[in-house]
């Protein structure tokens, strides 16, 4: 059944891809001038994607609506449904902030997810409208709520693909080892890191990992080269206000400790100690 649904989902790419590209353009235009609000909706302040936190609320509330309708507790069901709609709107706003920085196939799949959720929201609003008219027979609004629940559940399934299959908003360093051993730095500047251009990101190799090095006077700063948000190459970024800025989506990490200063990333960037060893320049990961 899951494989059948997955094939049905993949078949929607024909319309979802151009629609997603269109949405990306207008969302970028909307969120661009209000970066602090976007960071808030991304969950930068929380250290966790805010959308993932908020999505649990509507699913649970809409389940309670079905139970209350079955028990014929009309006022309780109607009030609960209002709360569910409001929580769904809040989750949608956070989701749109994440969506604006989603690219490629994950964006296409997120487009289907968002479309299903909006259709489900409209069905719930229709149920609310019928309930507000005070009908003696509650069959129509109750069935509308059930249909809305099915659509929202399908949307949640697709949203799970965006997170768990494509890794959208997942910490790109979650499966990296601690790297506590000193390893030799290999790369174009492994001879003398003091020869690196000032405040210019440089990509080097450390074991299986890539690092980005920035020389600040006599100090060498090292961070993991892959951005925690979507894996962007920080070595192709720029140094801005004591931070390194990702070239893909503009996330900023403080050079001194990798602390996140601006989203859409919600996780800090791993940092490394650098020293001159007997066999050359070495580095190891700083323990969190």
VENHU-V963095 format. One record per backbone hydrogen bond with DSSP energy under -0.5 kcal/mol. NH is the residue of the N-H (numbers start at 1). CO is the residue of the C=O. If there is no record, write none. Layout:
# VENHU-V963095
nh: {NH & NH}
co: {CO & CO}
This chain:
# VENHU-V963095
nh: {5 & 6 & 7 & 8 & 9 & 10 & 11 & 12 & 13 & 14 & 15 & 16 & 17 & 19 & 20 & 21 & 22 & 23 & 24 & 25 & 26 & 27 & 28 & 29 & 30 & 31 & 32 & 33 & 34 & 35 & 38 & 39 & 40 & 41 & 42 & 43 & 44 & 46 & 47 & 48 & 50 & 53 & 54 & 55 & 56 & 57 & 58 & 59 & 60 & 61 & 62 & 63 & 64 & 65 & 66 & 67 & 68 & 69 & 70 & 71 & 72 & 73 & 74 & 77 & 78 & 79 & 80 & 81 & 82 & 83 & 84 & 85 & 86 & 87 & 88 & 89 & 90 & 91 & 92 & 93 & 94 & 95 & 96 & 97 & 98 & 99 & 100 & 101 & 102 & 106 & 107 & 107 & 108 & 109 & 110 & 111 & 112 & 113 & 114 & 115 & 116 & 117 & 118 & 119 & 120 & 121 & 122 & 123 & 124 & 125 & 126 & 127 & 128 & 129 & 130 & 131 & 132 & 133 & 133 & 134 & 135 & 138 & 142 & 143 & 144 & 145 & 146 & 147 & 148 & 149 & 150 & 151 & 152 & 153 & 154 & 155 & 156 & 157 & 158 & 159 & 160 & 161 & 162 & 163 & 164 & 165 & 165 & 166 & 168 & 170 & 172 & 174 & 176 & 183 & 185 & 186 & 190 & 195 & 196 & 199 & 200 & 202 & 204 & 205 & 206 & 209 & 211 & 212 & 213 & 214 & 215 & 216 & 216 & 217 & 219 & 221 & 221 & 222 & 223 & 224 & 225 & 227 & 227 & 231 & 234 & 234 & 236 & 237 & 238 & 240 & 240 & 243 & 244 & 245 & 245 & 246 & 250 & 252 & 253 & 254 & 255 & 258 & 261 & 262 & 269 & 272 & 273 & 275 & 277 & 277 & 280 & 281 & 282 & 283 & 284 & 285 & 286}
co: {1 & 2 & 3 & 4 & 5 & 6 & 7 & 9 & 10 & 11 & 12 & 12 & 13 & 15 & 16 & 17 & 18 & 19 & 20 & 21 & 22 & 23 & 24 & 25 & 26 & 27 & 28 & 29 & 31 & 32 & 34 & 35 & 36 & 37 & 38 & 39 & 39 & 43 & 43 & 43 & 42 & 49 & 50 & 51 & 53 & 54 & 54 & 55 & 56 & 57 & 58 & 59 & 60 & 61 & 62 & 63 & 64 & 65 & 66 & 67 & 69 & 68 & 72 & 73 & 74 & 75 & 76 & 77 & 78 & 79 & 80 & 81 & 82 & 83 & 84 & 85 & 86 & 87 & 88 & 89 & 90 & 91 & 92 & 93 & 94 & 95 & 96 & 98 & 99 & 103 & 103 & 104 & 104 & 105 & 106 & 107 & 108 & 109 & 110 & 111 & 112 & 113 & 114 & 115 & 116 & 117 & 118 & 119 & 120 & 121 & 122 & 123 & 124 & 125 & 126 & 127 & 128 & 129 & 130 & 131 & 130 & 136 & 138 & 139 & 140 & 141 & 142 & 143 & 144 & 145 & 146 & 147 & 148 & 149 & 150 & 151 & 152 & 153 & 154 & 155 & 156 & 157 & 158 & 159 & 160 & 160 & 161 & 161 & 162 & 167 & 228 & 171 & 173 & 283 & 281 & 205 & 187 & 192 & 193 & 215 & 197 & 213 & 211 & 186 & 209 & 206 & 204 & 223 & 202 & 221 & 197 & 214 & 219 & 215 & 216 & 214 & 219 & 272 & 212 & 270 & 210 & 225 & 232 & 227 & 225 & 232 & 233 & 234 & 245 & 238 & 243 & 240 & 253 & 238 & 243 & 251 & 246 & 262 & 244 & 259 & 242 & 254 & 252 & 252 & 258 & 222 & 284 & 282 & 275 & 280 & 277 & 190 & 275 & 183 & 273 & 179 & 271}
